[in-house]
């Protein structure tokens, strides 16, 4: 908690100077079995040139067997899905916009152990959206590299990621997002993840540049 208390005030001047908005998020995870997990997500998001919107809904995660090398890399990680080579997810995340959006999210995430204790994640996600009987498709590919550090008995995980968006309404790759952050464990069930996100959206003219601060709290039950 002391680490969180020190980081949030330090981000304040940066947010006032150049951050366009702050995006809060809470994720809750509960293991139903060794190969199945239920999760619930509530967040505020602004992606792909769309206005800011809320997303609230459940997902189911299906695991393959853990890999020994991944277990070594993720030994201190509260998120046990990172021990699996492949995680398949299916979520329903409606957005209470006006008119509302109904979204189905199939996701396939691959994890690869690298040298020196680094972890590479490759997430492939589709956003299948229905709004006023109109269907749109968004494909998102996120590549993330992270490393769990050991500072005495504490194990934060700094990371960097890049995500590419293909949107059917523009028929092109229209958005790129770059993330830099750090995951801070809090006890045995909580992780706090403050991150900086820069977006470059080319779907509409002129291009849109966004600088955002994300504050994600993950609860592992």
N, C-alpha and C positions, 0 to 999 in steps of 0.2 A: 504493500500500500504506500510505503514511503517513496518507492520509485515512481509510482503513478502520480503522487502528489508533486513530485519535482518536475515531471515531464510536462504535465498539462499547463502550468503557468509559463513554462519556457516556450511553448508553442503559441502563446497568446499574442505577443508582438508580431510574430510572423503571420498569423492568421489575419490580424488587422491590416497589415501592410499589403499583402498580396493574395490572400485566400479569398476566392469568390463566395464560398459557402462551406458549411460544416455538415457532414453527413453522418448521423448517428445510426448505429446498428446493434441489435441484440440477437444472438444465435444460441439456441438451446439444443443440446444433443443428449439422446438417451439410447443406450444400447439395449436392443430387444433380444439379441442372441449374439453369438460370436461372429456371425456373418450378416447381421442386419441391424441397422440403426435408424431411429426416428429423429428427425430434427424439425425445429420450428424457428422461423426467421421473421423478424420485424425490422424494417430499415427504411431510410429515406435515400433515394437515389436520383441521379441525373446523368443519363447516358445516351449516346447515339444521337445527340441533338434534341432529345425530348425534354420537355420541362420537368422540373423537380416533381417527383411522385413518391408515394409510399407503397411498399410491398410487404404484405403479411401473408404467411401461409406455411403449410407443412411440406416435408419431403421424406422420402425413404431412400436410404443408402444401402446398396448391396455390395458385399466385399468378396474378393478372392482371398485365398490363404495368404498369411503374412510371409514376407521374405526375410531370411535371416539377416542379410546385409542391410535391409531397411530398418529392421529392429535395432541394429546397432547405431545407425545414424539418428534414429528418432527415440532413443532410449528415454530422454527426459521430456518428451512431447506428450501433452495431455490429449491430443487428437490422435486416437488410435488408427484412424483411416490412413494416415501417412505411412503406416507399416505395411500397407497392402499395395501390390503392384498396380492393381486396377480396382477402381471404385465406380460403380454405376449408380446413378441417382435419378429419381423422378420426383419432381415437385409441382405443386400447384400454388402459384403466388399471384393472386388477384391484386389489382391496384384500384382503390376507391376514387378514381378520377371522375371527371364529368365530361363525357360518359365513361363508365368504369371499363377497365381492361381485365380480361381473363387471360392468364398466362400459364401455359404448361411448359415445364423446364426439364427436358432430358439432358443428363450430363454424364460424360465419361472422363475420368481423371486418372492419369498414369503417374506413377512415382518411380524415380530412378535414383539410386545411391551413386554419388560421385566420390572422387578422391578427397582427402582432407576433411571428411565429415560433412560435405555439402549435399543437399537434397534438391533435386530438380523435379518440378511438377509440371505436367502438361494437361491443362483442363480444356475440354471441348464441350461447349454448351450451346444449346439451341433455345431461343426464346420464341415460343409459338403463341402469338398474341391475337386475340379476337376483341375488336372494339366496334360497336354499332354494326355487327354482322360483317365487318371487314377484317380479313386475315392478313397478317404480316409476319415475316420470318426474319429473325436476326441470329446469325451464327457468330459465336465468340470463341476465340482461341487465346488462352492465357498461358504464358510460360513464366514460371517463377523459380528463383533459386534462393535458398536460405541456408543458414548454418546455425546450429544450436551451440551457444557459447557456455562456458563454465566459469563463473566468477564466484569463487569459494563454493557456497552451497546454492547459488542462484544460477538459472539457466535461461536467459533471454535468447531470442532468435531473430536477428536482423535479416531482412530479405529485400529483394528487388524483383520487379515483375513488369512485363509488357503484355498488353492485350490488344488484339486486332478484331474489329467488328465488320461483318458483312451484313448489309441490310437490304432486304428485298425491295423496299419502296424506292431505293436509289439504284439498285442493281449494280452495286460496287462495294468495295472495301471503303467504308466512309468514316471510320473512327479509329483512332489509336489512343490508348491510355497507358501511361507509365506510372508505376507505383513504387514508393520507397517507404518502408516501415519497419517496425520491430514488435515482436510478440513478447509480452511480459506475463509470465505465469504469476497467479496470485493464489497461493495455497494449492490444494489438490484438485480443485474443480473449476477455477476461473482463469481466463486469459484476457488481458487487455491489449488491444492492438491499435495504436495510433499510427496513421499512415498519411503520406502526402500523395496526391494523385494529380497528374497533368493530362488533360485531354486535348486532342486536336481533331475536331470534327469537320469533315469536308463534304458532308451530305448536302448542305445548302450553301448558297453564296451570299455573303462572304464566309470564309472559314471561321469557325468558332473555337476560341482557345479558353479553356477552363482550368483553374487551379483550385483544388479542393482538399479539405482536411477531413479524413475519415476517422471515426472513433468507434471501434468495434469491440463489443464485450461478448466473449464466448463462454458458455456455461456447459460443462461436461458432467453429466449425472451418471 
